[in-house]
Amino acid sequence: MIAYGRLIVNGELFEDYFEIKGESISIDGLDFHISTVKFLPPVEPEKIIGVGLNYIDHAKELSMEVPKEPIFFLKSPSSIIGDRDFIILPRISSRVDYEGELAIVIAERCKDVKADEADEYILGYTCFNDVTARDLQQRGWQWGIAKSFDSFSPIGPYVVKTDPSNLKIETRLNGKVVQSSNTSNLIFNVYQLIERLSSIMRLKEGDVIATGTPAGVGALKKGDVVEVEIEGIGKLTNYVR
């Protein structure tokens, strides 16, 4: 059984969606424990747009100058997987890194949106892991290619509308915290990113903007468990093989 759902807000249940309350999910009158439910990727975007070097702490970590303009790249939508899915390490890469990120999900078609209007076009936010074949990227492969292998865009587990300006973001590798920051450290905030992107290309419903990763990126190996957790949004868990 596959169903779409929305979290309950102040007791209001939206029609045609399943109901999530605490540890229980009700679908068509049937109740399931949340641990038995597989969350599929919450969106099927036409495009995934990544943002490079967009955390102050990450720029300092790399001893790089803070960008004066956003750095954008595209990832293939075919790289998307969901919560509790497997990240597959490609044979041709010897170094694959995790990059925990906040992702924006676009609500409706838009173009030339001003920053102070951008919130109207945001469906919500979700957790994202911008998995990267770092050795290939450093050998000159374009960012979008080195980041577009199958399974290199874990996303989910769901989309939440919230204030994105001051959220704790944390990545854990095998239970150990490896990235810990706050969205207040973003160099270009979500509204500025939408303004700039929508001046370049038409954004469409379900499109994903991955807003960049904080300091602490590192390598994955087979058997690892990687988690990206964002305050008020949820936790994305993936296994590596």
C-alpha positions in Angstrom: 0.0 0.0 0.0 1.4 3.4 -1.0 -0.2 6.6 0.4 0.6 10.3 0.8 0.3 11.9 4.2 0.6 15.1 6.1 1.5 15.6 9.7 -1.3 16.7 11.9 -1.2 20.4 12.9 -3.3 21.5 15.8 -5.6 18.5 15.4 -6.5 19.3 11.8 -6.5 16.3 9.4 -6.2 17.1 5.7 -8.5 15.1 3.5 -7.0 12.4 1.2 -3.9 12.1 3.4 -3.0 9.6 6.0 -2.8 10.6 9.7 0.4 10.6 11.8 0.0 10.9 15.5 3.0 10.1 17.7 4.2 6.6 16.9 1.0 5.6 15.1 0.0 6.0 11.4 -3.6 5.5 10.3 -4.2 4.7 6.6 -7.7 4.0 5.3 -8.8 3.0 8.8 -5.8 0.7 9.4 -3.3 1.5 12.1 0.4 0.9 11.8 3.4 1.5 14.1 5.6 4.1 12.5 8.6 1.7 12.7 6.8 -0.6 10.2 6.2 2.1 7.6 8.7 2.8 4.8 8.9 6.4 3.9 9.5 6.8 0.2 11.2 10.0 -1.1 8.7 12.7 -0.4 9.0 14.4 -3.8 9.8 13.5 -7.4 11.6 16.7 -8.6 12.1 17.7 -12.1 15.5 19.1 -11.0 17.7 19.1 -7.9 19.8 22.3 -7.5 22.8 22.2 -5.1 24.5 25.1 -3.5 28.3 25.0 -2.9 30.2 26.5 0.0 27.2 28.1 1.7 28.1 27.7 5.4 30.5 30.1 7.0 32.0 27.3 9.1 32.6 25.2 6.0 34.3 28.0 4.2 36.6 28.5 7.2 37.3 24.8 7.5 38.5 24.8 3.9 40.4 28.1 4.3 38.4 29.5 1.4 37.0 33.0 0.9 33.3 33.5 1.6 31.5 33.6 -1.7 30.0 36.9 -2.8 27.6 35.1 -5.1 25.8 31.7 -4.6 27.5 28.8 -6.3 24.9 26.6 -8.0 25.1 23.1 -9.6 22.6 20.6 -10.8 22.2 17.0 -9.7 20.3 14.3 -11.6 16.9 13.4 -10.1 17.7 9.8 -10.8 20.1 9.9 -7.9 17.3 10.2 -5.3 16.7 7.6 -2.6 14.6 7.8 0.5 14.9 7.2 4.2 16.4 3.8 5.2 17.5 3.2 1.6 21.1 2.2 0.7 23.8 4.5 -0.6 25.8 2.4 -3.2 29.5 3.2 -3.4 30.5 3.2 -7.1 33.4 1.0 -8.1 35.2 3.8 -9.9 35.5 6.0 -6.8 37.8 5.5 -3.9 36.5 8.3 -1.7 32.7 9.0 -1.3 31.7 11.7 1.3 28.5 12.5 3.2 27.2 16.1 3.2 24.2 16.7 5.5 22.0 19.6 4.3 18.7 21.4 4.6 16.7 21.1 1.4 13.9 23.4 0.2 10.9 21.9 -1.7 9.2 24.2 -4.1 5.4 24.4 -3.8 4.4 25.8 -7.2 5.7 27.0 -10.5 7.5 30.4 -10.1 9.8 32.8 -11.9 11.5 36.0 -10.9 10.5 35.7 -7.2 11.7 38.4 -4.8 13.2 37.3 -1.5 10.4 38.8 0.6 7.8 36.8 -1.4 9.8 33.5 -1.6 8.0 31.9 1.4 4.8 31.8 -0.6 6.4 29.3 -3.0 8.0 27.0 -0.5 6.1 23.7 0.3 8.5 23.0 3.1 11.9 21.7 4.1 13.4 18.3 4.4 16.7 16.6 5.2 19.2 15.9 2.4 22.5 14.2 2.0 24.6 15.5 -0.9 26.7 12.4 -1.3 29.8 13.2 -3.4 32.5 11.1 -5.1 35.2 13.4 -3.7 38.2 11.9 -5.5 36.4 12.3 -8.9 35.4 15.8 -8.1 39.0 16.7 -7.2 40.2 15.1 -10.4 38.2 17.6 -12.4 34.8 15.9 -12.8 32.0 18.5 -12.9 30.3 18.8 -9.5 27.0 17.7 -10.9 28.4 14.5 -12.3 30.5 13.6 -9.3 27.4 14.0 -7.2 24.8 12.3 -9.5 25.6 8.6 -9.2 22.6 6.5 -8.4 21.7 6.7 -4.7 23.7 9.9 -4.2 20.7 12.1 -3.2 19.1 10.7 0.0 16.1 12.9 0.9 13.4 12.8 3.5 11.8 11.4 5.5 9.1 14.1 5.0 8.6 17.7 4.2 7.8 20.2 7.0 6.9 23.9 6.8 8.8 25.8 9.5 11.0 28.8 10.1 14.3 27.8 8.5 16.4 30.6 9.9 17.7 29.1 13.2 17.6 25.3 13.1 20.2 22.9 14.5 21.6 20.6 11.8 23.6 17.5 12.6 25.1 14.6 10.8 26.0 11.4 12.6 28.2 8.5 11.2 27.7 5.2 13.1 26.2 7.2 16.0 29.1 9.7 16.2 28.4 13.4 15.5 30.5 14.5 12.6 28.7 17.7 11.5 27.0 20.1 13.9 25.9 23.6 12.9 22.9 25.8 12.6 21.1 27.2 9.6 21.8 30.7 10.9 25.3 30.0 9.6 24.1 29.9 6.0 25.9 32.5 3.8 22.8 32.9 1.5 19.5 32.1 3.2 16.7 30.2 1.6 14.8 33.2 0.4 17.9 34.8 -1.2 18.6 31.4 -3.0 15.1 31.3 -4.4 15.3 34.9 -5.6 18.6 34.2 -7.4 17.6 30.8 -8.8 14.2 32.0 -10.0 15.8 34.8 -11.9 17.8 32.2 -13.9 15.3 29.3 -14.3 11.6 28.6 -13.8 11.2 26.6 -10.6 8.4 24.0 -10.6 6.4 22.1 -8.0 8.5 19.5 -6.2 11.9 20.9 -7.3 14.5 20.6 -4.6 17.2 23.1 -3.6 19.9 21.6 -1.4 21.2 24.6 0.5 24.8 23.5 1.2 26.7 21.6 3.9 28.4 22.8 7.1 31.9 21.9 8.3 32.8 18.3 9.0 32.3 16.4 5.7 34.0 13.1 5.6 34.3 9.7 4.0 31.8 6.8 3.9 32.6 3.1 3.8 30.6 -0.1 3.3 28.6 -1.0 6.4 28.3 2.6 7.6 25.0 4.2 8.9 24.7 7.9 8.2 22.0 10.1 9.7 21.1 13.7 8.9 18.9 15.3 11.5 17.5 18.8 11.4 15.7 20.4 14.4 11.9 20.4 13.9 12.1 18.6 10.6 13.2 15.0 11.2 15.9 12.5 10.8 17.1 10.9 7.5 18.9 7.5 7.9 20.7 5.7 5.2 22.9 2.6 5.0 26.1 2.3 2.9 27.1 -0.7 0.8 
